[in-house]
Amino acid sequence: MTKMNRKRIFTMTLCVVTGLLAASAQQVTTEVGETNDNNTPLHLMKPAYRLGYGIPTAEQVKQTMDRVLRYIDGETPAALVDKQTGKEVTRLKDMTANTQLKQGGFRLTSYEWGVTYSGVLAAFEATGDAAYRDYVVKRQQLLADIAPYFQKIYATNKAIDVNIRRVIDPHALDDAGAVCCSMIKAELMGVSAKDALRPLIDNYADYIINKEYRLVDGTFARLRPQKNTVWLDDMFMGVPAVAYMGKLTGESRYYDEAARQVVQFASRMWVEEQGLFRHGWVEAMDPHPAFFWGRANGWALLTMSEVLDVLPADHPQRPAILDLFRKHASGLAKLQHHDGFWHQLLNRSDTYLETSATAIYVYCLAHGVNQGWLDDKAYGPVTLLGWHAVESQVNAKGQVKNVCVGTGMGFDAAFYAYRPVHVMAAHGYGPVIWAGAEILRLLRQQHPKLNDSAVQFYDEEVPTDNAIFNYDGKIRY
């Protein structure tokens, strides 16, 4: 056997053994004796990240957001059609009970699209790109324009397009809260015609405040799947809109109600030892099952983020809500997968990695850093790792992959673990754009830097690519 053949056999054997011992580690095949700890700085070897690592450029982030925007623009036509003939209805006076919103892949009036409107408005603020503003204004103005006509039709004929019925006669928090909140934001930003959305906002708010089913203590609740069930989802479906009504009107009663709801949800849903929220609480159950569903925890974290954005600094409940936000952020950060995602059931690593929850966490944690609620050095790297994960799930068409479909409530692990995923699950689109917008803010406001192969956040801009091994508050290299 030649010397070269012996080397090849040795190398092949080494690779097999190493692969068995550490299948997830990066493998480097070298000639025997070529590389060792004395002649090569092995710590400079490049890790084999599966999805991405490091600090994205603003251009890369914007390109991903733009791709999603182009896709949803094509899938959400802002138009009316006659459902019997399929012909477009262009004049409001021609509307009848047969008129409906033209159907695309997503619904203009669903709570998922309320999230999308908020995310797209945030993208407009972060980028100044009028395409984001125009996307929201065009669709919300259409809803405002048709509402008075459909209210008259609805009064005499209840069989109207369900997507329009949600606007003029909400039946659940899902119908009202997220879309209402996005409209309040549009009103406050001044992107819509002044007061054009106000009748819809007031109608939504009236349902949330005066008509939604509640427990005896006033906590938002449902009668499904069991009597007096509290859904973690309903924190987001109702509370941010109430808080933003405080911002819109200046009336403290809205702030008080929003803060009260957060505290009362937490009293039932927060599991201190896990640092997470249970998905459901049923009044008649003892004990209360605790399934830590990813997206529901996202709704809770997003609710607190939204409330903290508008709750007055001197509000008596603000410290408690901020403390809970920080505890939740800590609990979530500990559970992030090494590829940047979070699991469908957060504390179950045997469940799949899910995109919509990951995107919501990226937004909320990045927002917490940018607002000064969270430590940038501790949470900044978590957000960037999460963004790489989110970005990896946006395909060439702008579709968002691996998003859990709409999910009710179950009381066993299989219910959550086997929920399907689909690119047409609407829950992923708003959170991805919203996350991207906040990452753009983070890249402008913070000072992330790759140092010794790790993402670090510094108090000032680092004007070098050299490794920094001594940092005393000043950049020295």
C-alpha positions in Angstrom: 0.0 0.0 0.0 1.4 3.4 -1.0 1.9 6.3 1.5 -0.8 8.3 -0.4 -3.4 5.4 -0.1 -2.7 5.1 3.6 -3.3 8.8 4.0 -6.6 8.5 2.1 -7.8 5.5 4.2 -6.9 7.3 7.4 -8.8 10.4 6.3 -11.9 8.5 5.4 -11.9 6.5 8.7 -11.4 9.8 10.6 -14.3 11.4 8.9 -16.6 8.4 9.6 -15.7 8.2 13.3 -15.9 11.9 13.7 -19.3 12.0 12.0 -20.6 9.3 14.4 -19.3 11.1 17.5 -20.4 14.6 16.5 -22.8 14.6 13.5 -23.8 18.2 14.0 -20.3 19.6 14.1 -18.5 21.0 11.1 -16.0 18.6 9.6 -12.7 19.5 8.0 -10.7 16.9 6.2 -6.9 17.5 6.1 -3.8 15.5 5.4 -2.3 13.9 8.4 0.1 16.3 10.1 -1.0 19.2 7.9 -2.9 21.2 10.6 -2.6 21.2 14.3 -3.2 23.5 17.3 0.4 24.9 17.1 0.5 25.9 13.5 -3.1 27.0 12.8 -5.5 29.3 14.7 -8.3 26.7 14.8 -10.6 29.1 16.6 -10.8 31.1 13.3 -12.4 28.1 11.5 -15.7 29.1 10.0 -18.8 27.4 11.5 -21.2 25.6 9.2 -24.3 27.6 10.0 -27.3 26.0 8.3 -29.3 29.2 7.8 -27.2 32.2 8.4 -25.4 34.1 11.1 -24.1 37.5 11.7 -25.3 41.0 10.9 -27.6 41.4 7.9 -27.4 44.6 5.8 -30.3 46.9 5.7 -30.5 46.2 1.9 -30.9 42.5 2.5 -33.6 43.0 5.1 -35.5 45.4 2.9 -35.3 43.1 -0.1 -37.0 40.3 1.9 -39.7 42.7 3.1 -40.3 43.9 -0.4 -40.6 40.4 -1.8 -43.4 39.7 0.8 -45.1 43.0 0.1 -45.2 42.3 -3.6 -46.7 38.9 -3.0 -49.5 40.0 -0.6 -50.3 42.9 -2.9 -51.1 40.4 -5.6 -53.1 38.2 -3.3 -55.3 40.9 -1.7 -57.1 42.8 -4.5 -58.8 46.0 -3.3 -61.9 45.6 -5.4 -65.6 44.6 -5.4 -67.3 42.0 -7.6 -70.7 40.6 -8.1 -70.6 37.1 -6.7 -73.1 35.8 -9.2 -71.6 37.3 -12.4 -68.0 37.7 -11.3 -68.0 41.2 -12.8 -66.2 44.0 -11.0 -68.4 46.6 -9.3 -66.8 50.0 -9.7 -69.5 52.3 -8.5 -70.7 52.3 -4.9 -74.3 53.0 -5.9 -74.3 49.8 -7.8 -73.7 47.6 -4.8 -76.2 45.0 -3.8 -76.5 42.1 -1.4 -74.6 40.1 -4.0 -71.6 42.4 -3.9 -68.5 41.1 -2.2 -64.9 41.8 -1.8 -62.9 40.3 -4.7 -61.3 37.2 -3.4 -57.5 36.6 -3.4 -55.4 34.4 -1.3 -56.1 36.3 1.9 -59.0 38.2 3.5 -58.9 42.0 3.9 -60.9 42.0 7.1 -59.5 39.1 9.1 -57.5 39.6 12.3 -54.4 38.2 10.5 -54.7 41.1 8.1 -55.1 43.5 10.9 -51.7 42.3 12.0 -50.5 42.7 8.4 -51.7 46.3 8.2 -49.9 47.1 11.4 -46.7 45.5 10.2 -46.9 47.2 6.8 -47.4 50.6 8.5 -44.4 49.9 10.7 -42.5 49.2 7.5 -43.5 52.5 6.0 -42.2 54.3 9.1 -39.0 52.3 9.0 -38.3 52.7 5.3 -40.2 55.8 4.1 -41.2 53.6 1.1 -44.6 54.9 -0.1 -45.5 51.4 -1.4 -46.0 50.2 2.2 -48.2 53.2 3.1 -50.3 52.9 -0.1 -50.9 49.2 0.4 -52.7 49.9 3.7 -54.4 53.1 2.8 -55.9 51.6 -0.4 -57.5 48.7 1.5 -58.6 50.5 4.6 -60.1 53.3 2.6 -62.1 50.8 0.5 -63.6 49.3 3.7 -64.5 52.8 5.0 -66.1 53.7 1.7 -68.3 50.7 1.4 -69.3 50.4 5.0 -72.2 52.9 5.0 -73.7 51.3 1.9 -73.5 47.8 3.4 -74.9 48.9 6.7 -78.1 49.8 4.8 -78.1 46.6 2.8 -77.4 44.6 6.0 -80.4 46.2 7.8 -82.7 44.6 5.3 -80.8 41.6 4.1 -78.5 39.8 6.5 -77.0 37.6 3.8 -74.0 39.7 2.9 -70.4 38.9 2.3 -69.0 37.6 5.6 -65.8 39.6 5.1 -67.8 42.8 5.0 -70.1 41.7 7.8 -67.1 41.5 10.1 -66.6 45.2 9.6 -70.1 46.5 10.2 -71.3 43.9 12.7 -68.4 42.2 14.5 -69.2 38.9 16.3 -65.9 38.2 18.1 -62.7 39.8 19.1 -61.1 38.2 16.1 -63.4 40.4 13.9 -62.6 43.6 15.7 -59.4 44.1 17.6 -56.4 43.7 15.2 -58.1 45.6 12.3 -59.3 48.3 14.7 -55.8 48.8 16.1 -54.3 49.1 12.7 -56.8 51.7 11.7 -56.1 53.7 14.8 -52.4 53.7 13.9 -53.2 54.8 10.4 -55.3 57.7 11.8 -52.6 58.7 14.3 -49.9 58.6 11.6 -52.0 60.8 9.3 -51.7 58.4 6.4 -55.4 58.1 5.8 -57.8 61.0 5.1 -58.6 62.7 8.4 -61.4 60.9 10.3 -62.1 58.7 7.3 -61.7 55.6 9.4 -63.2 56.9 12.6 -66.7 55.4 12.1 -65.2 52.0 11.7 -62.8 52.5 14.6 -65.7 53.5 16.9 -67.8 50.6 15.8 -65.0 48.1 16.5 -64.3 49.7 19.8 -67.9 49.6 20.8 -68.0 45.8 20.2 -64.8 45.2 22.2 -65.7 47.4 25.2 -69.4 46.8 25.4 -70.4 43.5 23.6 -67.6 41.0 24.0 -68.3 38.1 26.4 -66.4 38.3 29.7 -65.9 36.5 33.0 -67.4 37.9 36.1 -64.3 40.0 36.8 -64.4 41.5 33.3 -61.7 39.4 31.6 -62.3 38.7 27.9 -63.5 35.1 27.5 -65.2 32.7 25.2 -67.7 29.9 25.4 -65.6 27.6 23.3 -64.3 24.9 23.5 -65.6 25.0 27.1 -67.7 27.4 29.1 -65.8 30.4 30.4 -62.5 29.7 28.5 -59.8 32.4 28.5 -57.7 32.3 25.3 -54.2 33.8 25.4 -54.9 34.9 21.8 -57.5 37.3 23.0 -55.0 39.4 24.8 -53.9 40.5 21.3 -57.3 40.3 19.7 -58.7 42.9 22.2 -56.3 44.7 24.4 -54.0 46.7 22.1 -57.0 48.3 20.4 -58.3 49.4 23.8 -54.9 50.9 24.7 -54.7 52.7 21.4 -58.2 54.1 21.9 -56.6 55.8 24.9 -54.0 57.3 22.6 -56.6 58.3 20.0 -59.1 59.9 22.4 -56.9 60.9 25.4 -59.4 59.2 27.7 -57.7 57.4 30.6 -60.5 54.8 31.0 -59.1 53.0 27.9 -55.6 52.9 29.3 -57.0 51.6 32.6 -59.1 48.9 30.9 -56.1 47.7 28.8 -53.8 47.5 31.8 -56.5 45.7 33.8 -56.9 43.1 31.1 -53.2 42.4 30.9 -52.9 41.9 34.6 -56.0 39.7 34.8 -54.9 37.5 31.8 -51.5 37.1 33.5 -53.1 36.1 36.8 -54.6 33.0 35.0 -52.2 32.3 32.2 -48.7 33.2 33.3 -46.6 30.2 34.6 -43.8 31.7 36.6 -41.5 28.6 36.7 -41.5 28.3 32.9 -41.4 32.0 32.1 -44.2 31.4 29.6 -48.0 31.7 29.2 -50.3 28.7 29.0 -52.5 28.8 25.9 -55.8 28.3 27.6 -57.5 28.6 31.0 -60.9 27.0 31.6 -62.8 28.1 34.7 -64.1 24.7 35.5 -60.8 22.8 35.1 -58.6 21.8 38.1 -55.7 21.7 37.4 -55.4 24.1 34.5 -53.5 22.4 31.7 -50.4 24.3 30.5 -49.5 24.0 26.8 -47.1 26.6 25.8 -48.0 27.2 22.2 -45.6 29.4 20.3 -47.9 31.7 18.4 -50.1 32.3 21.4 -47.1 33.3 23.5 -46.3 35.6 20.6 -49.7 37.3 20.9 -49.1 37.8 24.6 -45.7 39.4 24.1 -46.9 41.5 21.2 -49.8 42.7 23.4 -47.5 43.9 26.1 -45.3 45.6 23.5 -48.2 47.4 22.0 -49.6 48.5 25.4 -46.2 49.7 26.6 -45.9 51.8 23.4 -48.9 54.0 24.4 -49.5 53.5 28.1 -48.5 56.8 29.9 -45.2 56.7 31.7 -46.9 57.4 35.1 -49.7 54.8 34.7 -49.7 52.8 38.0 -49.8 49.4 36.1 -46.9 50.2 33.7 -44.1 48.9 36.0 -45.9 45.5 36.4 -46.5 45.2 32.7 -42.9 46.1 31.8 -41.7 43.6 34.4 -43.9 40.9 32.9 -42.6 41.7 29.4 -39.0 41.3 30.6 -39.7 38.0 32.3 -41.4 36.7 29.2 -38.6 37.8 27.0 -36.1 36.0 29.3 -38.2 32.8 29.3 -38.4 32.9 25.5 -34.7 33.7 24.8 -33.7 30.6 26.8 -35.7 28.4 24.4 -34.5 29.7 21.1 -33.3 26.9 18.8 -29.7 27.2 17.6 -31.0 27.8 14.1 -32.9 30.9 15.3 -36.4 29.5 15.4 -38.7 28.7 18.3 -40.7 25.4 18.5 -44.4 25.0 18.0 -44.7 23.9 21.6 -42.0 26.1 23.1 -40.8 23.7 25.8 -40.9 20.6 23.5 -37.9 20.4 21.3 -39.5 17.4 19.6 -42.1 19.7 18.0 -41.4 21.5 14.7 -39.8 24.9 14.3 -42.5 27.5 13.4 -42.1 30.7 11.5 -44.9 33.0 12.6 -44.1 32.8 16.3 -40.4 33.3 15.5 -41.2 36.4 13.5 -43.4 37.9 16.3 -40.6 37.3 18.9 -38.0 38.9 16.6 -40.2 42.0 16.3 -41.0 42.2 20.0 -37.5 41.5 21.3 -35.9 43.9 18.7 -38.6 46.5 19.7 -37.8 46.0 23.4 -34.1 46.6 22.6 -34.8 49.7 20.6 -37.2 51.1 23.2 -34.7 50.5 26.0 -36.9 47.9 27.7 -34.4 45.1 27.1 -30.6 44.9 27.3 -29.2 45.2 23.9 -26.1 43.1 24.6 -28.3 40.2 25.9 -31.1 40.3 23.5 -29.6 41.9 20.3 -27.9 38.7 19.2 -31.1 36.7 19.8 -33.0 39.0 17.5 -30.5 38.8 14.7 -30.3 35.1 14.9 -34.1 35.0 14.8 -34.2 37.2 11.7 -31.9 34.9 9.8 -34.3 32.1 10.6 -37.3 34.2 9.5 -35.6 35.3 6.3 -34.8 31.7 5.4 -38.5 30.9 5.2 -39.4 33.6 2.6 -39.2 31.9 -0.8 -38.6 33.5 -4.1 -42.3 34.4 -4.6 -42.5 36.1 -1.3 -44.4 33.3 0.4 -43.8 32.6 4.0 -43.1 28.9 4.7 -43.6 26.7 7.8 -46.4 28.8 9.3 -48.9 26.9 11.5 -52.4 27.2 10.2 -55.2 28.6 12.3 -55.4 26.8 15.6 -58.1 26.3 18.2 -57.5 25.0 21.7 -56.6 21.5 22.8 -55.6 19.8 26.0 -53.1 17.3 24.8 -49.6 17.7 23.1 -50.6 15.9 19.9 -53.2 18.6 19.0 -50.4 21.2 18.8 -47.6 19.1 17.6 -49.4 17.9 14.5 -51.0 21.1 13.4 -50.4 21.5 9.7 -48.2 24.3 8.2 -49.0 26.0 4.9 -47.7 29.0 2.8 -51.3 30.3 2.6 -51.6 30.5 6.4 -52.2 34.2 6.7 -50.6 34.5 10.2 -47.0 34.7 8.9 -47.1 37.6 6.6 -47.7 40.6 8.9 -45.2 39.3 11.5 -42.4 38.9 8.9 -42.8 42.4 7.6 -43.1 43.8 11.1 -40.0 42.0 12.2 -38.1 43.2 9.2 -39.1 46.8 10.0 -37.9 46.6 13.5 -34.6 44.9 12.5 -34.0 47.9 10.2 -34.5 50.2 13.2 -32.2 48.0 15.2 -29.4 48.2 12.6 -29.7 52.0 12.6 -30.0 52.6 16.4 -27.7 49.9 17.8 -24.1 48.9 17.2 -23.9 45.2 16.4 -20.5 43.8 15.3 -19.0 40.4 14.6 -16.2 40.0 17.1 -14.2 36.8 17.4 -16.9 35.1 15.3 -19.8 36.1 17.7 -22.5 38.8 17.3 -21.9 41.4 19.9 -23.7 44.7 20.6 -21.6 47.7 21.6 -22.3 51.1 23.0 -20.7 52.8 20.0 -19.9 52.1 16.4 -16.9 49.8 16.0 -14.7 51.1 13.2 -12.7 48.0 12.7 -13.0 44.4 11.6 -10.1 43.3 13.9 -11.0 41.2 16.9 -11.5 43.1 20.1 -10.1 41.2 23.0 -10.1 44.0 25.5 -13.1 46.2 25.9 -13.3 48.6 28.8 -16.0 50.9 27.4 -13.8 52.3 24.7 -13.1 50.6 21.4 -9.4 49.7 21.5 -7.7 47.4 19.0 
